[in-house]
Amino acid sequence: SQPRSMTIAPDGGSLYVVNYDSDAMSKIRTSDMQQIQRVPTGHHPIGITYDKVDHRVWVACYSGSLYVFDDAAP
């Protein structure tokens, strides 16, 4: 609920979206725009970026907390 920010994997195969009201991040397969993964985050995630060197997704929350997730193939 209430998607705020998004980033895309370097290969273009996955889109990552933070869901502000749901306190979660969604991984979306770009070929058909289906959600393939959903992980909880801290309260009110607002920012997201993809680190292409380490293949990690960084999520910043409104409270000031930061979460780092390894990007794994579905």
C-alpha contacts under 8 A as a table, 3 or more apart, distances in Angstrom:
res1	aa1	res2	aa2	distance
1	S	19	N	5.45
1	S	20	Y	6.57
1	S	21	D	5.26
1	S	22	S	5.39
2	Q	19	N	5.40
2	Q	20	Y	5.33
2	Q	21	D	5.61
2	Q	22	S	7.54
3	P	17	V	6.43
3	P	18	V	5.63
3	P	19	N	4.25
3	P	20	Y	5.89
3	P	21	D	7.96
4	R	17	V	7.19
4	R	18	V	5.85
4	R	19	N	6.15
4	R	20	Y	6.19
4	R	45	P	7.93
4	R	46	I	5.95
4	R	47	G	7.49
5	S	17	V	5.82
5	S	18	V	5.73
5	S	46	I	6.35
5	S	47	G	5.69
5	S	48	I	6.28
6	M	15	L	6.90
6	M	16	Y	5.36
6	M	17	V	4.37
6	M	18	V	6.50
6	M	47	G	7.65
6	M	48	I	6.12
6	M	49	T	7.43
7	T	15	L	5.89
7	T	16	Y	5.31
7	T	17	V	6.79
7	T	48	I	6.42
7	T	49	T	5.58
7	T	50	Y	6.30
8	I	12	G	6.11
8	I	13	G	7.73
8	I	14	S	5.87
8	I	15	L	4.43
8	I	16	Y	6.05
8	I	50	Y	6.87
9	A	12	G	5.26
9	A	13	G	6.42
9	A	14	S	5.45
9	A	15	L	6.40
9	A	16	Y	7.91
9	A	50	Y	6.48
9	A	52	K	7.40
10	P	13	G	7.89
10	P	52	K	6.49
11	D	14	S	7.76
12	G	15	L	7.45
12	G	30	T	7.19
13	G	29	R	6.05
13	G	30	T	5.38
13	G	31	S	6.94
14	S	27	K	6.46
14	S	28	I	5.50
14	S	29	R	4.79
14	S	30	T	5.40
15	L	27	K	5.79
15	L	28	I	4.95
15	L	29	R	6.46
15	L	30	T	6.35
16	Y	25	M	6.84
16	Y	26	S	5.66
16	Y	27	K	4.68
16	Y	28	I	6.16
16	Y	48	I	7.82
17	V	25	M	5.57
17	V	26	S	5.21
17	V	27	K	6.63
17	V	28	I	7.77
17	V	48	I	7.48
18	V	23	D	7.74
18	V	24	A	6.07
18	V	25	M	4.41
18	V	26	S	6.41
18	V	45	P	5.89
18	V	46	I	6.55
18	V	47	G	7.10
18	V	48	I	6.91
18	V	59	V	7.63
19	N	22	S	5.39
19	N	23	D	5.95
19	N	24	A	5.36
19	N	25	M	5.86
19	N	26	S	7.41
19	N	44	H	7.55
19	N	45	P	6.59
19	N	46	I	7.88
20	Y	23	D	5.61
20	Y	24	A	7.24
20	Y	43	H	7.77
20	Y	44	H	4.57
20	Y	45	P	5.17
20	Y	46	I	6.34
21	D	44	H	6.17
22	S	44	H	7.54
23	D	40	P	6.00
23	D	41	T	5.32
23	D	42	G	5.94
23	D	43	H	5.24
23	D	44	H	5.33
23	D	45	P	6.12
24	A	38	R	6.65
24	A	39	V	5.51
24	A	40	P	4.23
24	A	41	T	4.85
24	A	42	G	7.58
24	A	45	P	7.17
25	M	38	R	5.65
25	M	39	V	5.40
25	M	40	P	6.39
25	M	41	T	6.66
25	M	45	P	7.99
26	S	35	Q	6.49
26	S	36	I	7.64
26	S	37	Q	5.76
26	S	38	R	4.47
26	S	39	V	6.64
27	K	35	Q	5.75
27	K	36	I	5.76
27	K	37	Q	4.98
27	K	38	R	6.25
28	I	33	M	5.68
28	I	34	Q	5.43
28	I	35	Q	4.36
28	I	36	I	5.73
28	I	37	Q	7.20
29	R	32	D	6.16
29	R	33	M	5.19
29	R	34	Q	5.44
29	R	35	Q	6.34
29	R	36	I	6.44
30	T	33	M	4.81
30	T	34	Q	7.36
35	Q	38	R	7.44
36	I	74	P	6.83
37	Q	74	P	7.48
41	T	45	P	6.83
41	T	59	V	7.74
41	T	61	C	7.90
41	T	67	Y	7.00
42	G	45	P	6.48
42	G	61	C	6.13
42	G	63	S	7.99
42	G	65	S	6.96
42	G	67	Y	7.74
43	H	61	C	6.27
43	H	62	Y	7.02
43	H	63	S	6.83
44	H	61	C	5.46
44	H	62	Y	5.51
44	H	63	S	7.40
45	P	59	V	6.66
45	P	60	A	5.72
45	P	61	C	3.88
45	P	62	Y	5.95
46	I	59	V	7.50
46	I	60	A	5.93
46	I	61	C	5.36
46	I	62	Y	6.06
47	G	59	V	5.64
47	G	60	A	4.90
47	G	61	C	6.80
48	I	57	V	7.01
48	I	58	W	5.50
48	I	59	V	4.51
48	I	60	A	6.27
49	T	57	V	5.84
49	T	58	W	5.34
49	T	59	V	6.83
50	Y	55	H	7.07
50	Y	56	R	5.95
50	Y	57	V	4.64
50	Y	58	W	6.37
51	D	54	D	5.81
51	D	55	H	5.50
51	D	56	R	5.19
51	D	57	V	6.15
51	D	58	W	7.46
52	K	55	H	4.96
52	K	56	R	7.04
55	H	70	D	6.31
55	H	71	D	5.55
56	R	68	V	6.52
56	R	69	F	5.44
56	R	70	D	4.50
56	R	71	D	5.24
57	V	68	V	5.70
57	V	69	F	5.12
57	V	70	D	6.42
57	V	71	D	6.58
58	W	66	L	7.06
58	W	67	Y	5.74
58	W	68	V	4.55
58	W	69	F	6.47
59	V	66	L	5.69
59	V	67	Y	5.07
59	V	68	V	6.35
60	A	64	G	6.81
60	A	65	S	6.01
60	A	66	L	4.59
60	A	67	Y	6.48
61	C	64	G	5.53
61	C	65	S	5.33
61	C	66	L	6.25
62	Y	65	S	7.31
